[in-house]
Amino acid sequence: ADSYEGLSRETLQEKAMEDMQSGKENQNATWCVRVRHYGEISGTKKEKRHGERARSMASERVALKALTPLLLTFGGGVDLVNPDCKLYVFDGVRTLWGSSSNNNNNNKILARRIAVGPRISSIAPATRLCITNTPLCPIAAYLLCNAAGIQSGDALLDPYGGSCTVHLAAAMIADVRSVSIEIAHNGLVNRDDILRDFETRQLTPPLAMLQGDCTDPSVREEARQALLRSNENGNEEDTTFD
């Protein structure tokens, strides 16, 4: 919508939050609203790759007042700490139909949080003992794990292990058997520090962190053997790779 009032009006018309109303399925659910501004809307006059995000209490009050017709229909009370339903208003986001830089009064989106993933910040490079010059972004690590459909019991091989960001993300998602291959020596990628990064987070560390070239057949075989030894069924088909 192009305004907060428009968001309220359209949400009511489309019955998008009908389950939160009195007499409906989630009538007793607690809720809260947060507003996030992006790009030039944030007042920073600059836009990063994913937009500059900012929160303003004054802007939230303006948005809450405009959303009052919608919020008054909710049966539950407000809970700012641990609500059952958390609503977000994204203001100034880029969309397929326009850009926030072309129209600062457009591109307002109301969204409901339906799931919460692992806290990405918990494995941010600045929080870890092993820090490399080019650490993998935690978001990218989680995306790789999600794209692979990581599940408990799966075997994971990272041929470019680095500081094991992917392994940390996988360990937070499921109980996996993992092996890392990294060509850099301990002077550049300290494997003892990597182990401590897992221990301090109470996560299962990789079965092996091999130093070597992932294109070397002998290194790949060593990784395969490490996974096979951890496989209770000894099924080589589950752990073969080219």
RAHU-V206367 format. One line per field, one symbol per residue. ss: DSSP state (H for helix, E for strand, L for the rest). phi: phi as a letter, one per 40 degrees, with the letter a starting at -180 (. if undefined). Layout:
BEGIN
ss: ???
phi: ???
END
This chain:
BEGIN
ss: LLLHHHHHHHHHHHLLLHHHELLLLLLLLLEEEEEEELHHHHLLLLLLLLLLLELLHHHHHHHHHHLHHHHLLELLLELLLLLLEEEEEEELLLELLELLLLLLLLLEEEEELLLLLLLHHHHLHHHLLLLLLLLLLHHHHHHHHHHHLLLLLLEEEELLLLLLHHHHHHHHHLLLEEEEEELLLLLLLLHHHHHHHHHHLLLLLLLEEEELLLLLHHHHHHHHHHHHHHLLLLLHHHHLLL
phi: .cacccccccccccfcbccccdgbdbccccaabbbbbbgcccgcgabcdbgccabbcccccccccccddcccccccccbccbccbbbbbcbgccbcbibcccacbbgbbbbbcbabccccccbcdccbccbccbcccdccccccccccgdbdgcbbbbcbcfcgcccccccccacbbbbbbacccccbbcccccccccccbfbccccabcciccccdccccccccccccccdcgccccbcac
END
